[in-house]
Amino acid sequence: MKKVVLGLMLTAIAVGGSAFTNAKKAINEGYLIQPLSGIFLRASNANGGCFNLLSTLSCAYSVNAAGKINIPAQAWYSADDVNDFIAEGWLDEVPYSNHGLYIII
């Protein structure tokens, strides 16, 4: 019985530790860019430009210090995610950026 309880406790610790580690992974790239409508990807730089389309969001945002701590490292972000990050103050619009899609120049 003691071995079963010990095994369950060790499993719970391992799962809990793994969840905590995954929750702590934050974004380390400096930009979120919108190459497709409503889909944002992480980028190390934003040296491209914006192609104007009917979009309510900018083609590129810089991730500020608070964003680097709080934005999770995901493969991509939805428009809703980006709106939430803006509301939290974690993203700044890139100065040359405008509404539309990001293109590489």
N, C-alpha and C positions, 0 to 999 in steps of 0.2 A: 504494500500500500504506500509506504514511504517513497519507493522508487517512482510510482505513478504520479504522486503529488509533486515530487521533485522534477520529474519530466515535464509536467504541465507548467510548473513555475518557470522552468528554463525556456520553454517554448514561448510563454507569454512575454518574458523579458526580451527574447530575440525578436519577436514580432513587434513589440512596442519600440524597441531600439531602432529597428529598421524603419518604422513609420516616422519616428522622430528625425532620423537622418534624412529621409526623403523630403520631409516638410521643410527642412532647413536649406535645401538647394535653391538658391536664388539666381536670378539672371546676372550674368557678368558682361554681356555685350553692351555696347553703348547706345544702340539704336533699335527701334522697331520700325520696320518698313512695310508698306502695303503694296505688294506686287500684284495681288489679285483683289478684287472688290470684297471688302469685309474680312480679309485674311491678312494678318500681320506676322512677319517673320523677324527673328533676331538677326542683327547684323553688327559687325565690328566697326563699320564706318558707313557713312551715308554720302558718298561722293557723287551719286547720280543726280537725277532730277525728277521732276513731277510731270506726268502726262495728265492733263486736265480731263476729268470725266465727271459725271454727276456723282459726287461723293460728299458725304457730310464730314468725313474725316481727312486729315492731312495725309500726305503720302509718306511722311517720315516724322518720327518723334525721337528726341534724345531722352535717354533714361538718366534721370538725375540720381544723386547719391541715395535718396530715400527709396527710389525705384529699384536700385541695384540690390537693396536689402530686402524689399518687400515683394517684388514681382517674381513669381515662380519661374523656374527654368523649364519652359514647355517647348514643344516642337513648333507650335504656332499659337496665335492668339486671335480670338474673334473680335469683331467690332465692339461687341458688348464688353469684352475684357478690357479693350483699350479705353472705352468710355469710363469704365470703373477706375482704371489706373489714372486717367486724367482727373476724375473727381477726387481721387485720393491725393493728387498733387505729385504723382510719381513720374510723370512724363512732361516734357517741354516740347513745344512745336519747334522744329528746326527752322531757323530764320528764313531760308530761301524756299521753304516748303509751302505748298498750297494744297487745296483739296484735290484729290486725284490718286493715281497709281504711281508707284515708284518705278523708275526706269534707270538702267545703268547707262551712263554716257561714256 
